[in-house]
Amino acid sequence: MLGRVLVRAANRVLGDRPHRSLRTGVRFQLVQFLRRWPDYYRIEWTRSPPPPAPRLRKIHLEPTNACNLRCVTCSNPRQTAATGLMPLERAHQVIDQALRDVGPDCLVGFYLRGESTLHPELPAMIRYAHARGFRQLLLSTNLTRLDAAQAEALLSSGLSELRLSIDGADAERFERIRAGADFAQVCDHLALLDATRRRLGVRVHFRLHATLDADGLRTVPRFLQRFGGVIDRFKLCVAVNQGGLFDAPAAAALSELRFAVASGWQRPCRILFEYAGVTWDGKVGSCCVDYHDRFVAGRLDDGIRQTFENRQSEALREDHRRGSLGPECAACGFSNALVDWFEDELNLYVEAHVRTLLEPAGAARYQRWLTRTIDKFNQLADDRCAPAPASPRRLPQVGA
């Protein structure tokens, strides 16, 4: 009761500004204090603002949807879409449309459903986008397919950020999740990237992206100890049901956290309101984990922006606005508000305690904080405070 009273009083002080936009100052400290209570999130759920008006800001092209690993937390091994390599000319077409329809501030990602470094012309794609004037060029890689020549080609291509997917701070955990990868080799490749970045003097931001289960969350201090000297920023995530492609028992086993599979806390997917993905074979879709080509809304020849704004794309967004997420989206962890809130708290905690987490006392405090925070979100998961999703309109499919 006390928490609910404090939250309601604080909301009158804070106004309508989104709380997750706060990062410093007295208001941020107040929100951090209120987040201790489950009532904070219960009230936040009821006052959640509607999704923003659609505005295309991010375009990802898919060099390939093939992958050399079979990670247990990833939906790629369940993929039914045909696999292949995007021709360089098609990549140029995507980049030209992004510049024409969005402008140089468009975030261009060179990854979607596969391991992009399998494409021999990946550096050439990035160089072309850099030459066209784009300022935000991102690449994600599992770091298994790398040599000195490729490291130099990628880091000198004009990339602004390199996202490094490393899901374990030790060999046992990493290799259990990333089936087919060798932890020692990945660490060697990371050292090679760091040495190459220093030698070239380029300002490519390294972000370590870790997808963790309950056991992996306990090892976060080890990530900082092992990788802190190389990584510029850590992005720590919960293993979730990507695209709703795992059945219920498999989804629950991904993280072994009740809140990660909680029903009743789904909300409109933010990706739908700002993103378009172009597959290797020229399909344009709304979902970043569409391994079955279920959410294809057009083709590259129709235009990326035109597809983002067409009837099929808007119908899917309207379904999400109405809470009719459908079976795939309703089961997808990317639309789970509890997961989103937990990851926000986790990453804020790590950013605020990045130095003390390296010390035994700080690591022990983190374990206590983590236990309390998981308990809080599991308690919220038991609430089922939101109605179950309704049946959606089906999005028409576009042939290959």
One Martini backbone bead per residue (centre of mass of N, CA, C, O) as a GRO file, in nm:
protein
  400
    1MET     BB    1   0.059   0.062  -0.022
    2LEU     BB    2   0.294   0.259   0.004
    3GLY     BB    3   0.398   0.225  -0.284
    4ARG     BB    4   0.140   0.328  -0.428
    5VAL     BB    5   0.138   0.611  -0.306
    6LEU     BB    6   0.420   0.698  -0.404
    7VAL     BB    7   0.377   0.659  -0.705
    8ARG     BB    8   0.138   0.852  -0.745
    9ALA     BB    9   0.284   1.102  -0.640
   10ALA     BB   10   0.526   1.093  -0.839
   11ASN     BB   11   0.364   1.115  -1.105
   12ARG     BB   12   0.278   1.408  -1.053
   13VAL     BB   13   0.571   1.515  -1.065
   14LEU     BB   14   0.675   1.384  -1.344
   15GLY     BB   15   0.457   1.318  -1.531
   16ASP     BB   16   0.474   1.219  -1.888
   17ARG     BB   17   0.751   1.134  -1.879
   18PRO     BB   18   0.947   0.895  -1.968
   19HIS     BB   19   1.124   0.707  -1.747
   20ARG     BB   20   1.339   0.568  -1.945
   21SER     BB   21   1.472   0.858  -2.018
   22LEU     BB   22   1.601   0.851  -1.749
   23ARG     BB   23   1.961   0.900  -1.618
   24THR     BB   24   1.949   1.164  -1.443
   25GLY     BB   25   1.901   1.291  -1.142
   26VAL     BB   26   1.640   1.324  -0.928
   27ARG     BB   27   1.424   1.175  -1.093
   28PHE     BB   28   1.584   0.919  -1.134
   29GLN     BB   29   1.617   0.849  -0.832
   30LEU     BB   30   1.316   0.821  -0.780
   31VAL     BB   31   1.258   0.591  -0.976
   32GLN     BB   32   1.460   0.391  -0.852
   33PHE     BB   33   1.312   0.375  -0.583
   34LEU     BB   34   1.026   0.279  -0.695
   35ARG     BB   35   1.126   0.005  -0.835
   36ARG     BB   36   1.111  -0.176  -0.577
   37TRP     BB   37   0.809  -0.185  -0.646
   38PRO     BB   38   0.556  -0.349  -0.801
   39ASP     BB   39   0.355  -0.106  -0.814
   40TYR     BB   40   0.501   0.058  -1.021
   41TYR     BB   41   0.432  -0.138  -1.264
   42ARG     BB   42   0.130  -0.150  -1.237
   43ILE     BB   43   0.094   0.153  -1.295
   44GLU     BB   44   0.253   0.171  -1.559
   45TRP     BB   45   0.063  -0.011  -1.717
   46THR     BB   46  -0.194   0.182  -1.697
   47ARG     BB   47  -0.002   0.443  -1.819
   48SER     BB   48   0.064   0.359  -2.089
   49PRO     BB   49   0.146   0.469  -2.374
   50PRO     BB   50   0.099   0.494  -2.680
   51PRO     BB   51   0.210   0.434  -2.961
   52PRO     BB   52   0.374   0.566  -3.195
   53ALA     BB   53   0.409   0.703  -3.473
   54PRO     BB   54   0.500   0.608  -3.764
   55ARG     BB   55   0.870   0.579  -3.818
   56LEU     BB   56   1.124   0.549  -4.027
   57ARG     BB   57   1.470   0.458  -3.888
   58LYS     BB   58   1.512   0.139  -3.955
   59ILE     BB   59   1.746  -0.060  -4.157
   60HIS     BB   60   1.770  -0.400  -4.250
   61LEU     BB   61   2.008  -0.609  -4.390
   62GLU     BB   62   2.061  -0.941  -4.550
   63PRO     BB   63   2.328  -1.111  -4.636
   64THR     BB   64   2.229  -1.358  -4.442
   65ASN     BB   65   2.046  -1.658  -4.302
   66ALA     BB   66   2.289  -1.798  -4.234
   67CYS     BB   67   2.447  -2.039  -4.000
   68ASN     BB   68   2.720  -2.191  -3.801
   69LEU     BB   69   2.510  -2.210  -3.572
   70ARG     BB   70   2.311  -2.367  -3.274
   71CYS     BB   71   2.154  -2.193  -3.077
   72VAL     BB   72   1.938  -2.244  -2.806
   73THR     BB   73   1.815  -1.926  -2.812
   74CYS     BB   74   1.759  -1.959  -3.118
   75SER     BB   75   1.551  -1.956  -3.423
   76ASN     BB   76   1.723  -2.042  -3.670
   77PRO     BB   77   1.700  -2.364  -3.655
   78ARG     BB   78   1.370  -2.318  -3.730
   79GLN     BB   79   1.398  -2.246  -4.012
   80THR     BB   80   1.205  -2.211  -4.340
   81ALA     BB   81   1.355  -2.029  -4.492
   82ALA     BB   82   1.534  -1.958  -4.742
   83THR     BB   83   1.874  -1.976  -4.827
   84GLY     BB   84   2.122  -1.701  -4.868
   85LEU     BB   85   2.266  -1.443  -5.076
   86MET     BB   86   2.320  -1.117  -5.113
   87PRO     BB   87   2.348  -0.915  -5.353
   88LEU     BB   88   2.523  -0.632  -5.403
   89GLU     BB   89   2.307  -0.480  -5.566
   90ARG     BB   90   2.085  -0.506  -5.348
   91ALA     BB   91   2.230  -0.354  -5.127
   92HIS     BB   92   2.242  -0.089  -5.284
   93GLN     BB   93   1.935  -0.054  -5.303
   94VAL     BB   94   1.880  -0.028  -5.005
   95ILE     BB   95   2.066   0.216  -4.949
   96ASP     BB   96   1.938   0.412  -5.150
   97GLN     BB   97   1.655   0.409  -5.021
   98ALA     BB   98   1.735   0.504  -4.740
   99LEU     BB   99   1.838   0.781  -4.834
  100ARG     BB  100   1.582   0.881  -4.983
  101ASP     BB  101   1.352   0.811  -4.745
  102VAL     BB  102   1.534   0.905  -4.475
  103GLY     BB  103   1.851   0.927  -4.459
  104PRO     BB  104   2.162   0.961  -4.289
  105ASP     BB  105   2.008   0.889  -4.001
  106CYS     BB  106   1.978   0.615  -4.070
  107LEU     BB  107   1.966   0.300  -3.947
  108VAL     BB  108   2.209   0.054  -4.050
  109GLY     BB  109   2.179  -0.295  -4.076
  110PHE     BB  110   2.401  -0.599  -4.118
  111TYR     BB  111   2.142  -0.769  -3.999
  112LEU     BB  112   1.916  -1.054  -3.900
  113ARG     BB  113   1.914  -1.411  -3.929
  114GLY     BB  114   2.237  -1.418  -3.946
  115GLU     BB  115   2.578  -1.461  -4.042
  116SER     BB  116   2.734  -1.206  -4.206
  117THR     BB  117   3.043  -1.314  -4.234
  118LEU     BB  118   2.967  -1.524  -4.470
  119HIS     BB  119   2.994  -1.278  -4.650
  120PRO     BB  120   3.232  -1.172  -4.880
  121GLU     BB  121   3.082  -0.860  -4.927
  122LEU     BB  122   3.039  -0.701  -4.662
  123PRO     BB  123   3.247  -0.463  -4.664
  124ALA     BB  124   3.133  -0.339  -4.927
  125MET     BB  125   2.857  -0.261  -4.816
  126ILE     BB  126   2.957  -0.068  -4.596
  127ARG     BB  127   3.122   0.123  -4.773
  128TYR     BB  128   2.885   0.225  -4.938
  129ALA     BB  129   2.725   0.353  -4.704
  130HIS     BB  130   2.949   0.545  -4.614
  131ALA     BB  131   2.973   0.697  -4.889
  132ARG     BB  132   2.658   0.795  -4.862
  133GLY     BB  133   2.652   0.916  -4.537
  134PHE     BB  134   2.622   0.731  -4.310
  135ARG     BB  135   2.627   0.725  -3.937
  136GLN     BB  136   2.464   0.439  -3.885
  137LEU     BB  137   2.659   0.138  -3.859
  138LEU     BB  138   2.566  -0.205  -3.819
  139LEU     BB  139   2.706  -0.504  -3.655
  140SER     BB  140   2.655  -0.859  -3.620
  141THR     BB  141   2.847  -1.113  -3.429
  142ASN     BB  142   2.994  -1.436  -3.326
  143LEU     BB  143   3.323  -1.451  -3.378
  144THR     BB  144   3.407  -1.718  -3.563
  145ARG     BB  145   3.457  -1.550  -3.851
  146LEU     BB  146   3.797  -1.467  -3.825
  147ASP     BB  147   4.050  -1.249  -3.949
  148ALA     BB  148   4.277  -1.015  -4.017
  149ALA     BB  149   4.151  -0.918  -4.285
  150GLN     BB  150   3.857  -0.889  -4.185
  151ALA     BB  151   3.903  -0.699  -3.953
  152GLU     BB  152   4.014  -0.466  -4.127
  153ALA     BB  153   3.777  -0.439  -4.326
  154LEU     BB  154   3.557  -0.374  -4.115
  155LEU     BB  155   3.702  -0.134  -3.948
  156SER     BB  156   3.745   0.032  -4.242
  157SER     BB  157   3.431   0.070  -4.358
  158GLY     BB  158   3.243   0.262  -4.136
  159LEU     BB  159   3.171   0.166  -3.880
  160SER     BB  160   3.009   0.237  -3.561
  161GLU     BB  161   2.902  -0.067  -3.480
  162LEU     BB  162   2.989  -0.364  -3.284
  163ARG     BB  163   2.816  -0.659  -3.234
  164LEU     BB  164   2.883  -0.897  -2.966
  165SER     BB  165   2.806  -1.236  -2.935
  166ILE     BB  166   2.818  -1.325  -2.580
  167ASP     BB  167   2.678  -1.594  -2.362
  168GLY     BB  168   2.963  -1.623  -2.198
  169ALA     BB  169   3.230  -1.611  -1.938
  170ASP     BB  170   3.262  -1.917  -2.012
  171ALA     BB  171   3.300  -2.212  -2.168
  172GLU     BB  172   3.064  -2.377  -2.057
  173ARG     BB  173   2.831  -2.175  -2.109
  174PHE     BB  174   2.887  -2.088  -2.398
  175GLU     BB  175   2.886  -2.384  -2.535
  176ARG     BB  176   2.598  -2.457  -2.446
  177ILE     BB  177   2.463  -2.229  -2.624
  178ARG     BB  178   2.700  -2.220  -2.858
  179ALA     BB  179   2.667  -2.431  -3.087
  180GLY     BB  180   2.997  -2.466  -3.241
  181ALA     BB  181   3.166  -2.305  -3.042
  182ASP     BB  182   3.477  -2.138  -2.934
  183PHE     BB  183   3.583  -1.960  -2.674
  184ALA     BB  184   3.886  -1.914  -2.725
  185GLN     BB  185   3.850  -1.812  -3.014
  186VAL     BB  186   3.670  -1.569  -2.952
  187CYS     BB  187   3.875  -1.426  -2.769
  188ASP     BB  188   4.089  -1.397  -2.990
  189HIS     BB  189   3.912  -1.228  -3.185
  190LEU     BB  190   3.871  -0.992  -2.993
  191ALA     BB  191   4.171  -0.919  -2.968
  192LEU     BB  192   4.206  -0.861  -3.268
  193LEU     BB  193   4.005  -0.630  -3.288
  194ASP     BB  194   4.139  -0.446  -3.080
  195ALA     BB  195   4.417  -0.425  -3.219
  196THR     BB  196   4.305  -0.312  -3.486
  197ARG     BB  197   4.169  -0.061  -3.378
  198ARG     BB  198   4.428   0.066  -3.264
  199ARG     BB  199   4.599   0.069  -3.525
  200LEU     BB  200   4.383   0.238  -3.700
  201GLY     BB  201   4.215   0.453  -3.525
  202VAL     BB  202   3.920   0.372  -3.481
  203ARG     BB  203   3.555   0.448  -3.406
  204VAL     BB  204   3.449   0.158  -3.291
  205HIS     BB  205   3.182   0.029  -3.132
  206PHE     BB  206   3.175  -0.197  -2.859
  207ARG     BB  207   2.913  -0.445  -2.817
  208LEU     BB  208   2.802  -0.654  -2.575
  209HIS     BB  209   2.583  -0.936  -2.639
  210ALA     BB  210   2.384  -1.093  -2.384
  211THR     BB  211   2.221  -1.407  -2.357
  212LEU     BB  212   2.038  -1.498  -2.060
  213ASP     BB  213   2.002  -1.689  -1.796
  214ALA     BB  214   1.979  -1.738  -1.470
  215ASP     BB  215   2.273  -1.830  -1.447
  216GLY     BB  216   2.406  -1.603  -1.621
  217LEU     BB  217   2.325  -1.361  -1.439
  218ARG     BB  218   2.531  -1.443  -1.207
  219THR     BB  219   2.793  -1.373  -1.417
  220VAL     BB  220   2.829  -1.068  -1.481
  221PRO     BB  221   3.101  -0.994  -1.339
  222ARG     BB  222   3.270  -1.170  -1.539
  223PHE     BB  223   3.231  -0.999  -1.789
  224LEU     BB  224   3.383  -0.753  -1.680
  225GLN     BB  225   3.651  -0.896  -1.617
  226ARG     BB  226   3.706  -1.012  -1.914
  227PHE     BB  227   3.583  -0.749  -2.112
  228GLY     BB  228   3.622  -0.448  -2.000
  229GLY     BB  229   3.890  -0.359  -2.174
  230VAL     BB  230   3.718  -0.369  -2.467
  231ILE     BB  231   3.438  -0.288  -2.391
  232ASP     BB  232   3.208  -0.018  -2.409
  233ARG     BB  233   2.934  -0.200  -2.398
  234PHE     BB  234   2.663  -0.346  -2.223
  235LYS     BB  235   2.414  -0.598  -2.328
  236LEU     BB  236   2.163  -0.733  -2.125
  237CYS     BB  237   1.978  -1.038  -2.170
  238VAL     BB  238   1.698  -1.232  -2.206
  239ALA     BB  239   1.591  -1.537  -2.267
  240VAL     BB  240   1.367  -1.578  -2.541
  241ASN     BB  241   1.086  -1.606  -2.746
  242GLN     BB  242   1.152  -1.597  -3.069
  243GLY     BB  243   0.865  -1.537  -3.243
  244GLY     BB  244   0.716  -1.790  -3.108
  245LEU     BB  245   0.884  -2.079  -3.190
  246PHE     BB  246   0.844  -2.192  -2.917
  247ASP     BB  247   0.733  -2.390  -2.705
  248ALA     BB  248   0.642  -2.376  -2.386
  249PRO     BB  249   0.864  -2.555  -2.255
  250ALA     BB  250   1.105  -2.433  -2.414
  251ALA     BB  251   1.062  -2.140  -2.326
  252ALA     BB  252   1.096  -2.189  -2.016
  253ALA     BB  253   1.398  -2.312  -2.051
  254LEU     BB  254   1.569  -2.073  -2.150
  255SER     BB  255   1.568  -1.911  -1.844
  256GLU     BB  256   1.396  -1.988  -1.583
  257LEU     BB  257   1.177  -1.744  -1.599
  258ARG     BB  258   0.861  -1.652  -1.543
  259PHE     BB  259   0.849  -1.359  -1.671
  260ALA     BB  260   0.947  -1.449  -1.970
  261VAL     BB  261   0.638  -1.616  -1.997
  262ALA     BB  262   0.428  -1.407  -1.946
  263SER     BB  263   0.104  -1.347  -1.942
  264GLY     BB  264  -0.052  -1.020  -1.988
  265TRP     BB  265   0.231  -0.830  -2.083
  266GLN     BB  266   0.165  -0.744  -2.357
  267ARG     BB  267   0.286  -0.523  -2.615
  268PRO     BB  268   0.359  -0.320  -2.839
  269CYS     BB  269   0.584  -0.337  -3.089
  270ARG     BB  270   0.832  -0.114  -3.158
  271ILE     BB  271   0.943  -0.215  -3.431
  272LEU     BB  272   0.685  -0.159  -3.612
  273PHE     BB  273   0.733   0.180  -3.582
  274GLU     BB  274   1.070   0.181  -3.714
  275TYR     BB  275   1.094  -0.086  -3.903
  276ALA     BB  276   1.296  -0.258  -4.161
  277GLY     BB  277   1.334  -0.568  -4.344
  278VAL     BB  278   1.581  -0.714  -4.572
  279THR     BB  279   1.617  -0.976  -4.747
  280TRP     BB  280   1.821  -1.151  -4.955
  281ASP     BB  281   1.547  -1.185  -5.163
  282GLY     BB  282   1.366  -0.898  -5.122
  283LYS     BB  283   1.214  -0.886  -4.868
  284VAL     BB  284   0.963  -0.705  -4.672
  285GLY     BB  285   0.958  -0.646  -4.316
  286SER     BB  286   0.859  -0.614  -3.951
  287CYS     BB  287   1.047  -0.855  -3.848
  288CYS     BB  288   1.352  -0.969  -3.679
  289VAL     BB  289   1.218  -1.293  -3.629
  290ASP     BB  290   1.135  -1.405  -3.937
  291TYR     BB  291   1.186  -1.743  -4.008
  292HIS     BB  292   0.893  -1.781  -4.194
  293ASP     BB  293   0.773  -1.540  -4.354
  294ARG     BB  294   0.501  -1.406  -4.205
  295PHE     BB  295   0.579  -1.066  -4.229
  296VAL     BB  296   0.535  -1.005  -4.521
  297ALA     BB  297   0.464  -0.683  -4.715
  298GLY     BB  298   0.694  -0.698  -4.946
  299ARG     BB  299   0.917  -0.547  -5.182
  300LEU     BB  300   1.184  -0.382  -5.290
  301ASP     BB  301   1.045  -0.288  -5.561
  302ASP     BB  302   0.815  -0.132  -5.395
  303GLY     BB  303   0.950  -0.029  -5.142
  304ILE     BB  304   1.023   0.037  -4.825
  305ARG     BB  305   0.838   0.271  -4.743
  306GLN     BB  306   0.584   0.166  -4.882
  307THR     BB  307   0.569  -0.089  -4.707
  308PHE     BB  308   0.563   0.046  -4.426
  309GLU     BB  309   0.280   0.211  -4.532
  310ASN     BB  310   0.102  -0.010  -4.587
  311ARG     BB  311  -0.169  -0.201  -4.526
  312GLN     BB  312  -0.030  -0.445  -4.390
  313SER     BB  313   0.142  -0.290  -4.183
  314GLU     BB  314  -0.092  -0.132  -4.049
  315ALA     BB  315  -0.255  -0.379  -3.957
  316LEU     BB  316  -0.045  -0.482  -3.758
  317ARG     BB  317  -0.034  -0.228  -3.582
  318GLU     BB  318  -0.336  -0.229  -3.508
  319ASP     BB  319  -0.336  -0.493  -3.360
  320HIS     BB  320  -0.140  -0.392  -3.137
  321ARG     BB  321  -0.309  -0.155  -3.034
  322ARG     BB  322  -0.557  -0.365  -2.959
  323GLY     BB  323  -0.411  -0.645  -2.852
  324SER     BB  324  -0.382  -0.825  -3.131
  325LEU     BB  325  -0.108  -1.025  -3.155
  326GLY     BB  326  -0.115  -1.311  -3.163
  327PRO     BB  327   0.058  -1.605  -3.131
  328GLU     BB  328   0.345  -1.506  -3.196
  329CYS     BB  329   0.360  -1.226  -3.049
  330ALA     BB  330   0.251  -1.324  -2.768
  331ALA     BB  331   0.514  -1.526  -2.735
  332CYS     BB  332   0.705  -1.296  -2.762
  333GLY     BB  333   0.956  -1.147  -2.570
  334PHE     BB  334   0.964  -0.853  -2.717
  335SER     BB  335   0.649  -0.793  -2.588
  336ASN     BB  336   0.753  -0.804  -2.288
  337ALA     BB  337   0.743  -0.591  -2.027
  338LEU     BB  338   0.906  -0.740  -1.808
  339VAL     BB  339   1.162  -0.778  -1.970
  340ASP     BB  340   1.214  -0.484  -2.032
  341TRP     BB  341   1.232  -0.385  -1.737
  342PHE     BB  342   1.452  -0.572  -1.638
  343GLU     BB  343   1.674  -0.488  -1.841
  344ASP     BB  344   1.681  -0.198  -1.752
  345GLU     BB  345   1.770  -0.247  -1.460
  346LEU     BB  346   2.022  -0.412  -1.517
  347ASN     BB  347   2.181  -0.201  -1.694
  348LEU     BB  348   2.175   0.026  -1.486
  349TYR     BB  349   2.329  -0.121  -1.265
  350VAL     BB  350   2.589  -0.176  -1.420
  351GLU     BB  351   2.657   0.118  -1.493
  352ALA     BB  352   2.666   0.215  -1.184
  353HIS     BB  353   2.868  -0.064  -1.099
  354VAL     BB  354   3.123  -0.133  -1.279
  355ARG     BB  355   3.351  -0.121  -1.059
  356THR     BB  356   3.235  -0.281  -0.805
  357LEU     BB  357   3.189  -0.559  -0.959
  358LEU     BB  358   3.506  -0.632  -0.940
  359GLU     BB  359   3.437  -0.676  -0.648
  360PRO     BB  360   3.337  -0.887  -0.408
  361ALA     BB  361   3.128  -0.700  -0.271
  362GLY     BB  362   2.985  -0.610  -0.533
  363ALA     BB  363   2.906  -0.896  -0.630
  364ALA     BB  364   2.731  -0.962  -0.381
  365ARG     BB  365   2.528  -0.731  -0.414
  366TYR     BB  366   2.427  -0.824  -0.689
  367GLN     BB  367   2.302  -1.093  -0.598
  368ARG     BB  368   2.091  -0.965  -0.415
  369TRP     BB  369   1.958  -0.785  -0.626
  370LEU     BB  370   1.880  -1.010  -0.824
  371THR     BB  371   1.693  -1.169  -0.641
  372ARG     BB  372   1.489  -0.940  -0.587
  373THR     BB  373   1.420  -0.877  -0.887
  374ILE     BB  374   1.316  -1.152  -0.970
  375ASP     BB  375   1.095  -1.171  -0.756
  376LYS     BB  376   0.937  -0.925  -0.849
  377PHE     BB  377   0.876  -1.026  -1.147
  378ASN     BB  378   0.742  -1.291  -1.063
  379GLN     BB  379   0.510  -1.157  -0.913
  380LEU     BB  380   0.398  -1.010  -1.161
  381ALA     BB  381   0.347  -1.268  -1.334
  382ASP     BB  382   0.107  -1.365  -1.132
  383ASP     BB  383  -0.115  -1.143  -1.200
  384ARG     BB  384  -0.247  -1.103  -1.475
  385CYS     BB  385  -0.343  -0.785  -1.558
  386ALA     BB  386  -0.396  -0.866  -1.852
  387PRO     BB  387  -0.542  -0.938  -2.126
  388ALA     BB  388  -0.592  -1.151  -2.356
  389PRO     BB  389  -0.533  -1.201  -2.663
  390ALA     BB  390  -0.664  -1.159  -2.959
  391SER     BB  391  -0.772  -1.215  -3.265
  392PRO     BB  392  -0.624  -1.171  -3.561
  393ARG     BB  393  -0.527  -1.049  -3.840
  394ARG     BB  394  -0.410  -1.160  -4.131
  395LEU     BB  395  -0.117  -1.152  -4.301
  396PRO     BB  396  -0.035  -1.124  -4.601
  397GLN     BB  397   0.135  -1.297  -4.840
  398VAL     BB  398   0.451  -1.292  -5.009
  399GLY     BB  399   0.606  -1.398  -5.259
  400ALA     BB  400   0.919  -1.484  -5.404
   0.00000   0.00000   0.00000
